[in-house]
Amino acid sequence: MRGRARPCSHIRTQAKHLSINTPFTEYTFAQPAWFFLLLGLIPLLLLRNRAGTRSSISFSSLDFFGELGRQQKDKAGWLALSLLSLFIIFASISLARPQLSHDYSERKASGIDIVIAMDVSYSMEIDDFILDGYRVQRSEISRNVVKSFIARRPNDRIGIIPFAGRPYQESPITLEHEWLLTKVDGIKPNRHLFQGTAIGSAISASAIRLDKRQDSKSRIIILLTDGSNNSGRISPLQAAEAAKTLGIKIYTVAIGTETGRLQSQRHPGQEFDTETLKQIAEITEAEYYRAMSTNDLVDAFTSIDQLEKTERTKTVITTFEDHHHHFTLMAVISLLAYLSHQIFRRHPGPA
């Protein structure tokens, strides 16, 4: 009886996003030495108790009016000091050139191109794998392990070719892994597909796609299947020889237990052409893996990941946006207000 499938818990795929700093942490000053102008505020503060001038004409009998005159002068002095202080502050900030920096990460391809040929024949619905105590289908565990592999290689161009009785074009070779992961989720056995296992055709289709990438320094096919070749017009070994001439390695992974079978099958057992899969890997100087459990499948892709090292290079581009204009405007306004105030004090106009 087929058990209830449960989502994988320890095989997780995390899409990576660029992190953006907050505006505060990105705020910088191109020429902070201009902040020394703020030292000019010190003598102004020392003059705070001397702000304003006493009235030049005193009336001994009208002391009240004399005090009133000094109070008006004191207020005028404080306004002048405030305007001049604001000018120094805004001018210092403007000359220091406040900037808002933006960091952009530019990811470059490693030069390793990979096509993952995934078997989606009807037999991939066999639920002979165990995960966290639950039975899961071969197709489900394959999707999760493939997604984890893609997430570990962000700088490689990767494509997917599902196949059954013939290969199907699912995705181009791309660096857009977030989009690619959504495509992997949709790769499932479909009884409307042409049934069978066309291993030779899948290799040929994958090699043709890789051959279009002339700028690659390394080209790899990962063939994941649970059966032997019984469909297609080209044999697996012929396809492997053709791939070898193109400099393509083919890592083969046979997935499934020896006793796994569909409920509709009368005879137990699953046909595995292990010798052919081994020869495909040997011809292209790659490796063959036999995955009879979840751990075996994880170990197989981990081994491939280690054998085909990728360069994890990332270029950070920083752009700067000047924000001194507002402070320059405030400095000019403060200075004009100060000069206008001084002119008004000296030439108050007609009484």
C-alpha positions in Angstrom: 0.0 0.0 0.0 1.4 3.4 -1.0 2.2 5.6 2.0 1.5 9.2 2.4 4.2 11.5 0.9 5.7 14.1 3.1 7.7 17.1 2.0 11.5 16.8 2.4 12.6 18.4 5.7 16.4 18.2 5.5 16.8 18.8 1.8 15.9 22.4 1.4 16.5 24.9 -1.4 16.9 28.5 -0.5 16.8 31.1 -3.3 19.5 33.7 -2.8 18.7 37.4 -3.0 20.9 40.4 -3.0 21.0 42.1 0.3 20.6 45.9 0.3 21.8 48.0 3.2 19.6 50.5 4.9 19.9 54.1 3.8 21.4 55.1 7.1 24.3 52.6 6.8 24.9 53.7 3.2 25.2 57.4 4.0 28.8 58.6 3.6 30.7 61.8 3.2 33.3 62.2 0.4 35.3 65.0 2.0 34.7 64.8 5.8 37.6 67.2 6.5 35.3 70.1 5.9 33.6 69.4 9.2 36.5 71.2 10.8 34.7 74.4 9.8 32.3 73.6 12.7 35.1 74.7 15.0 34.1 78.2 14.0 31.0 77.8 16.1 33.2 77.8 19.3 33.9 81.6 19.2 30.3 82.3 18.4 29.2 80.4 21.4 31.6 82.3 23.6 30.0 85.5 22.4 26.5 84.4 23.4 26.6 86.3 26.7 27.9 89.4 24.8 25.2 89.3 22.2 23.8 92.7 21.2 25.1 96.2 22.0 24.0 98.5 24.7 21.9 101.6 23.8 24.2 104.5 22.8 21.8 107.0 24.5 20.8 106.5 28.1 18.1 108.3 30.0 18.8 108.5 33.7 15.3 109.3 34.5 13.8 106.7 32.1 15.6 103.5 33.1 12.6 101.4 32.0 13.0 102.5 28.4 16.7 101.9 28.6 16.2 98.3 29.7 13.6 97.8 27.0 16.1 99.0 24.4 18.8 96.5 25.6 16.3 93.6 25.4 15.5 94.4 21.8 19.2 94.6 21.0 19.9 91.3 22.7 17.2 89.5 20.6 18.6 91.0 17.5 22.1 89.7 18.4 20.8 86.2 19.1 19.1 86.1 15.7 22.3 87.1 14.0 24.3 84.4 15.9 21.7 81.8 15.1 21.7 82.6 11.4 25.5 82.7 11.2 25.7 79.4 13.1 23.2 77.8 10.7 25.2 79.0 7.7 28.4 77.4 9.1 26.6 74.1 9.8 25.0 73.8 6.5 28.1 74.9 4.6 30.2 72.4 6.4 27.8 69.5 5.5 27.6 70.7 1.9 31.3 70.9 1.4 31.8 67.5 3.0 29.7 66.1 0.1 27.1 63.8 1.7 26.5 60.8 -0.6 24.1 57.8 -0.6 26.0 54.7 -1.8 24.3 51.8 -3.5 26.0 48.4 -3.7 25.2 46.1 -6.6 26.5 42.5 -6.8 27.4 41.4 -10.3 27.5 37.6 -10.7 29.7 36.2 -13.4 29.3 32.7 -14.9 32.0 30.3 -13.8 32.3 28.8 -17.3 30.9 25.4 -16.2 27.8 24.6 -18.1 25.6 21.7 -16.8 22.5 20.0 -18.3 20.6 17.7 -15.9 18.7 15.0 -17.9 15.9 13.7 -15.6 13.9 10.6 -16.2 10.2 11.3 -16.0 9.0 7.9 -17.2 6.0 6.3 -15.5 8.3 4.1 -13.3 9.6 7.3 -11.5 6.3 7.2 -9.6 7.5 4.2 -7.7 7.5 5.2 -4.0 10.4 3.0 -2.8 12.4 5.8 -1.1 12.0 6.6 2.6 12.3 10.1 4.1 11.6 10.9 7.7 9.7 7.6 8.0 7.5 8.2 5.0 7.6 6.6 1.6 8.2 9.1 -1.3 8.3 8.7 -5.0 11.6 8.6 -7.0 10.5 11.7 -8.9 9.9 13.7 -5.7 13.2 12.8 -4.1 15.0 13.5 -7.4 13.5 17.0 -7.7 14.5 17.9 -4.2 18.1 16.7 -4.6 18.4 18.4 -8.0 17.1 21.7 -6.5 19.6 21.5 -3.7 22.4 20.9 -6.2 21.4 23.9 -8.3 21.3 26.1 -5.2 24.9 25.2 -4.3 26.2 26.3 -7.7 25.0 29.9 -8.2 27.6 30.8 -10.8 27.1 27.8 -13.2 24.8 27.9 -16.1 22.4 25.0 -15.7 19.6 23.6 -17.9 17.1 20.8 -17.5 16.0 18.2 -20.0 13.3 15.7 -18.8 12.9 12.6 -20.9 10.8 9.5 -21.1 10.3 7.8 -24.5 11.9 10.9 -25.9 13.5 14.1 -24.5 11.5 17.3 -23.9 12.8 20.8 -23.8 12.1 22.2 -20.4 14.6 25.1 -19.9 17.6 26.7 -21.6 21.0 26.8 -20.0 20.7 29.8 -17.7 22.1 31.6 -14.7 18.5 32.5 -13.6 18.4 29.8 -11.0 15.3 31.2 -9.2 13.3 30.7 -12.4 15.0 27.4 -13.0 13.9 26.0 -9.6 10.3 26.7 -10.5 10.7 24.7 -13.6 12.2 21.8 -11.7 9.1 21.7 -9.5 7.0 21.1 -12.6 9.0 18.1 -13.8 6.8 15.1 -12.9 5.9 11.8 -14.5 3.1 12.2 -16.9 1.2 9.3 -18.4 0.4 11.5 -21.5 4.0 11.6 -22.4 5.5 9.1 -24.9 6.4 6.3 -22.5 9.7 4.4 -22.4 13.3 5.4 -21.5 15.3 7.0 -24.3 18.7 7.4 -22.6 20.6 7.8 -25.9 18.2 10.5 -27.2 18.4 12.3 -23.8 22.2 12.4 -24.0 22.1 13.5 -27.6 19.7 16.4 -26.9 21.7 17.5 -23.9 25.0 17.4 -25.8 23.5 19.5 -28.6 22.4 22.1 -26.2 25.8 22.2 -24.5 27.6 22.4 -27.9 25.9 25.7 -28.5 27.9 27.2 -25.6 31.2 27.8 -27.2 32.5 30.0 -24.4 32.3 27.2 -21.9 35.5 25.9 -20.3 33.7 22.8 -19.0 30.5 21.0 -20.1 28.7 18.4 -18.0 25.7 16.2 -18.3 24.1 14.6 -15.3 21.9 11.7 -16.3 19.4 10.6 -13.7 17.4 7.5 -14.6 15.7 4.4 -13.1 15.7 2.1 -16.2 17.4 0.9 -19.3 17.3 2.3 -22.8 14.3 0.9 -24.6 13.3 3.8 -26.9 14.9 6.3 -29.2 16.8 6.2 -32.4 20.3 6.4 -31.0 22.0 4.0 -28.6 23.4 5.3 -25.3 26.9 4.3 -26.1 26.8 6.0 -29.5 25.5 9.2 -27.9 28.3 9.0 -25.3 31.0 8.7 -28.0 29.5 11.7 -29.7 29.5 13.7 -26.4 33.1 12.7 -25.8 34.2 14.3 -29.1 32.6 17.5 -27.9 34.5 17.4 -24.6 31.4 16.7 -22.6 31.5 14.6 -19.4 28.4 12.5 -18.5 27.8 11.6 -14.9 25.3 8.8 -14.6 23.0 8.2 -11.6 20.8 5.1 -11.4 18.0 5.6 -9.0 15.7 3.0 -7.4 15.8 -0.1 -5.2 16.1 -3.6 -6.6 12.6 -4.5 -5.5 10.9 -1.3 -6.5 7.9 -1.8 -8.8 4.7 -0.2 -9.8 1.4 -1.6 -8.4 0.3 -2.5 -11.9 3.4 -4.7 -12.5 2.8 -8.4 -12.1 6.5 -9.2 -11.8 8.6 -7.6 -9.1 12.0 -6.2 -9.8 13.2 -3.2 -11.8 15.3 -3.5 -14.9 18.6 -1.6 -14.4 21.2 -1.5 -17.2 24.0 -0.7 -14.8 26.7 -1.8 -17.3 25.6 0.6 -19.9 25.4 3.5 -17.4 28.9 2.6 -16.2 30.3 2.5 -19.8 28.7 5.9 -20.5 30.6 7.4 -17.6 33.8 5.7 -18.5 33.7 6.8 -22.1 33.4 10.4 -21.1 35.8 10.1 -18.1 33.2 10.8 -15.5 31.6 8.7 -12.7 28.7 6.3 -12.3 26.6 6.3 -9.1 24.0 3.8 -7.8 21.4 5.5 -5.6 19.3 2.9 -3.7 18.3 5.3 -0.9 17.9 9.0 -0.2 21.3 9.2 1.3 22.8 7.5 -1.7 21.2 10.1 -4.0 22.4 13.0 -1.9 25.9 11.6 -1.7 26.0 11.1 -5.5 25.2 14.8 -6.2 27.5 15.9 -3.4 30.3 14.0 -5.1 29.6 15.5 -8.5 29.5 18.9 -6.8 33.0 18.3 -5.3 34.5 16.9 -8.5 33.4 19.8 -10.6 34.6 22.8 -8.7 33.2 26.1 -9.6 34.6 29.6 -9.1 32.5 31.6 -6.7 33.3 35.1 -7.9 31.2 38.1 -7.2 31.9 41.7 -8.3 30.5 44.5 -6.1 29.7 47.7 -7.9 29.2 50.8 -5.8 27.5 53.9 -7.1 27.3 57.2 -5.3 24.4 59.7 -5.3 25.3 63.2 -4.2 22.9 64.8 -1.6 24.7 68.1 -0.9 22.3 70.3 -2.9 19.8 70.6 -0.2 22.4 71.6 2.3 23.9 74.1 -0.1 20.5 75.7 -0.6 20.0 75.9 3.2 23.5 77.5 3.6 22.7 80.1 1.0 19.4 80.9 2.6 21.0 81.2 6.0 23.7 83.5 4.7 21.3 85.7 2.8 19.1 86.0 5.9 22.1 86.9 8.0 23.3 89.6 5.6 19.7 91.0 5.3 19.5 91.1 9.1 22.8 93.0 9.3 21.8 95.5 6.7 18.4 96.0 8.4 20.2 96.6 11.7 22.5 99.2 10.2 19.8 100.9 8.1 16.5 100.4 9.9 14.7 102.8 7.6 12.5 105.8 8.6 10.9 105.7 12.0 
